[in-house]
Amino acid sequence: MISRTKQKIAGLAFALIGAGFTAWNWYIALHEGYFYRKTSLFFPAVLVLGLGMFLFPTYREERIARGEDISQMQGMSLLTPRWWTILAVAVAAGCVNYLLLSSQ
């Protein structure tokens, strides 16, 4: 299992990459008059997921800490309500960023 410190470092790296590409896309949208659609959707989501990784334990760690048996679980069934919320906020962040850039 991945250590919490490694998870925090990876989460911070993802958040910084997401923030950097989101800022770059806004910069070119404001100064060049165009933007990259996929970048505007993907990297804000990466930012939110990275912050989630940095701030919270993984969904596996949450379930194990509660004493749940995860041996029969796999894929999306492992996600906890907290991580479903983080995933929903990440998708929403990408969509809102795209809509804001489209209205420029």
Stockholm file with secondary structure:
# STOCKHOLM 1.0

chainA/1-104         MISRTKQKIAGLAFALIGAGFTAWNWYIALHEGYFYRKTSLFFPAVLVLGLGMFLFPTYREERIARGEDISQMQGMSLLTPRWWTILAVAVAAGCVNYLLLSSQ
#=GR chainA/1-104 SS CCCHHHHHHHHHHHHHHHHHHHHHHHHHHHHHSCCCHHHHHHHHHHHHHHHHHHHSCCHHHHHHHTTCCCTTCCGGGGCCHHHHHHHHHHHHHHHHHHHHHHTC
#=GC SS_cons         CCCHHHHHHHHHHHHHHHHHHHHHHHHHHHHHSCCCHHHHHHHHHHHHHHHHHHHSCCHHHHHHHTTCCCTTCCGGGGCCHHHHHHHHHHHHHHHHHHHHHHTC
//
